[in-house]
């Protein structure tokens, strides 16, 4: 599974307008809904479930990145939105630092293996300092998509 298989190009938001964690989650869910990857009218429920999950334990794993995620019946395949916020957002990250890159992952409830594969793939890429740095510096959707394609082509 590649990043390009997971992250929906139309749901890449180079500059998030939300300034808090819940707003970022709602904005990214809305981007997936606008892209037709979350059923129309399901966005509010999906965002509520992601926020509920985030309240149980932070997905801000540090190094300026958060990966909020949830399993939900509104999707049939794993989908993700990616957003950047130059100002940083408090995600109660493990390192207490602001989050600048957020990848929101929604997986089908009946495909736990796909969820684990997607999480593993995303984490593997985000462990690389250069990938995080270039992702944070990319300022347009096309630059972000180019970086994702390049990352998919790199040897593991």
Secondary structure per residue as TSV (DSSP state, phi and psi in degrees):
chain	resnum	aa	ss	phi	psi
A	1	X	-	360.0	128.9
A	2	X	-	-103.7	161.0
A	3	X	H	-57.5	-38.4
A	4	X	H	-65.3	-21.8
A	5	X	H	-80.3	-19.6
A	6	X	H	-102.4	-51.3
A	7	X	E	-82.0	123.1
A	8	X	E	-79.3	118.6
A	9	X	E	-53.7	-40.0
A	10	X	E	-71.7	-11.2
A	11	X	E	-106.3	22.4
A	12	X	E	-93.2	121.0
A	13	X	E	-115.0	100.8
A	14	X	S	-63.6	-27.8
A	15	X	S	-142.7	100.0
A	16	X	-	-66.2	143.7
A	17	X	-	-92.6	-22.6
A	18	X	-	-66.9	148.4
A	19	X	-	-117.8	2.1
A	20	X	S	-134.2	164.4
A	21	X	H	-53.8	-52.2
A	22	X	H	-64.9	-36.9
A	23	X	H	-64.3	-40.5
A	24	X	H	-61.8	-45.4
A	25	X	H	-60.2	-47.6
A	26	X	H	-61.6	-40.6
A	27	X	H	-64.4	-41.8
A	28	X	H	-71.4	-37.5
A	29	X	H	-63.2	-42.0
A	30	X	H	-61.6	-36.6
A	31	X	H	-64.4	-40.8
A	32	X	H	-67.5	-36.7
A	33	X	H	-66.6	-44.1
A	34	X	H	-62.3	-32.8
A	35	X	T	-79.7	-2.0
A	36	X	T	79.3	16.1
A	37	X	S	-99.3	-13.4
A	38	X	S	-119.4	130.4
A	39	X	-	-55.0	138.3
A	40	X	T	-54.8	130.9
A	41	X	T	91.0	-11.2
A	42	X	-	-91.2	-12.8
A	43	X	H	-55.9	-43.9
A	44	X	H	-63.1	-41.0
A	45	X	H	-68.1	-41.5
A	46	X	H	-61.2	-47.9
A	47	X	H	-59.8	-41.9
A	48	X	H	-60.2	-42.8
A	49	X	H	-68.0	-39.0
A	50	X	H	-65.0	-44.2
A	51	X	H	-64.1	-41.1
A	52	X	H	-59.1	-44.6
A	53	X	H	-65.6	-39.3
A	54	X	H	-65.8	-33.2
A	55	X	H	-68.9	-24.5
A	56	X	H	-76.8	-39.9
A	57	X	S	-161.9	135.1
A	58	X	-	-65.3	147.0
A	59	X	-	-105.4	7.1
A	60	X	E	-80.4	96.2
A	61	X	E	-85.2	0.2
A	62	X	E	108.8	177.6
A	63	X	T	60.3	27.1
A	64	X	T	80.9	16.6
A	65	X	E	-130.4	144.0
A	66	X	E	-134.4	146.5
A	67	X	-	-130.1	72.8
A	68	X	-	-63.1	140.7
A	69	X	E	-152.1	156.1
A	70	X	E	-158.2	153.9
A	71	X	E	-99.8	132.0
A	72	X	-	-147.5	143.8
A	73	X	T	-71.9	-8.1
A	74	X	T	-78.5	-7.4
A	75	X	-	-120.7	149.6
A	76	X	S	-104.3	-17.0
A	77	X	S	-135.7	160.2
A	78	X	-	-64.0	131.5
A	79	X	E	-136.4	151.9
A	80	X	E	-143.3	150.8
A	81	X	E	-116.2	150.7
A	82	X	E	-127.3	131.0
A	83	X	E	-133.6	148.5
A	84	X	E	-118.8	144.5
A	85	X	E	-136.5	105.8
A	86	X	E	-57.7	-29.7
A	87	X	E	-79.8	-21.2
A	88	X	E	84.8	147.9
A	89	X	E	-132.2	143.4
A	90	X	-	-78.5	112.3
A	91	X	-	-110.6	14.5
A	92	X	-	52.2	43.4
A	93	X	-	-61.0	154.6
A	94	X	T	-57.6	-34.2
A	95	X	T	-91.8	5.6
A	96	X	-	65.2	8.7
A	97	X	-	-89.2	156.0
A	98	X	-	-63.4	156.8
A	99	X	E	-103.7	133.0
A	100	X	E	-112.6	-21.9
A	101	X	E	-127.6	128.4
A	102	X	E	-126.0	127.1
A	103	X	E	-115.1	112.7
A	104	X	E	-94.4	121.4
A	105	X	E	-114.2	129.9
A	106	X	E	-123.7	126.4
A	107	X	E	-120.8	151.7
A	108	X	-	-65.9	146.9
A	109	X	T	-67.4	-25.1
A	110	X	T	-98.9	11.0
A	111	X	-	-132.3	66.4
A	112	X	H	-63.0	-29.6
A	113	X	H	-64.6	-40.4
A	114	X	H	-62.0	-40.0
A	115	X	H	-60.8	-47.7
A	116	X	H	-64.8	-39.7
A	117	X	H	-62.2	-45.0
A	118	X	H	-64.0	-44.9
A	119	X	H	-61.6	-44.2
A	120	X	H	-61.0	-43.6
A	121	X	H	-62.9	-48.0
A	122	X	H	-61.8	-48.2
A	123	X	H	-60.2	-42.0
A	124	X	H	-58.0	-45.1
A	125	X	H	-68.9	-41.0
A	126	X	H	-72.8	-11.2
A	127	X	T	-73.6	-19.0
A	128	X	S	-84.4	120.8
A	129	X	H	-55.7	-43.6
A	130	X	H	-64.1	-40.5
A	131	X	H	-61.5	-47.4
A	132	X	H	-61.3	-43.3
A	133	X	H	-62.4	-48.9
A	134	X	H	-66.8	-35.4
A	135	X	H	-64.2	-41.1
A	136	X	H	-67.7	-30.7
A	137	X	H	-84.5	-21.7
A	138	X	-	-64.1	130.0
A	139	X	-	-111.8	-7.2
A	140	X	S	-126.5	160.5
A	141	X	H	-57.6	-43.1
A	142	X	H	-64.9	-40.2
A	143	X	H	-62.1	-41.1
A	144	X	H	-65.3	-45.5
A	145	X	H	-64.1	-38.3
A	146	X	H	-62.0	-42.8
A	147	X	H	-63.3	-40.7
A	148	X	H	-63.7	-42.0
A	149	X	H	-63.3	-43.6
A	150	X	H	-60.7	-42.3
A	151	X	H	-63.5	-38.2
A	152	X	H	-65.3	-28.7
A	153	X	H	-85.8	-13.5
A	154	X	S	-70.2	142.9
A	155	X	-	-66.6	147.4
A	156	X	-	-77.8	360.0
